[in-house]
Amino acid sequence: MQKITPIIVQGIVNSDSKCFRSLYDAYYAYLCGLAVSYIHDRERAREIVNDVFVRVWERRTQLKYPPLPYLISGVRNACYNYLRDSKNASKMTLVL
């Protein structure tokens, strides 16, 4: 795993796609494992992690060092939202 430095984060802020790829490669597997621990669905976990990275890129000018706490929070919150929405969807199915 590549170490993410403040220089890489600054590169992301400046729209350097290679720096963003370094961030993605460094944390993708870890974040997928974290997401699976919450939702127990590997494919959906991958989608959630990719969605979080898309949001990071969209908001890259606000990214701060170190990025890992932000990424963990994003994945955790996205998993909670998924679980909440899944629960609500199953309630609606039961009502029908």
Secondary structure as UniProt FT lines:
FT   HELIX           6..13
FT   TURN            14..15
FT   HELIX           17..39
FT   HELIX           42..58
FT   HELIX           60..62
FT   HELIX           68..95
//
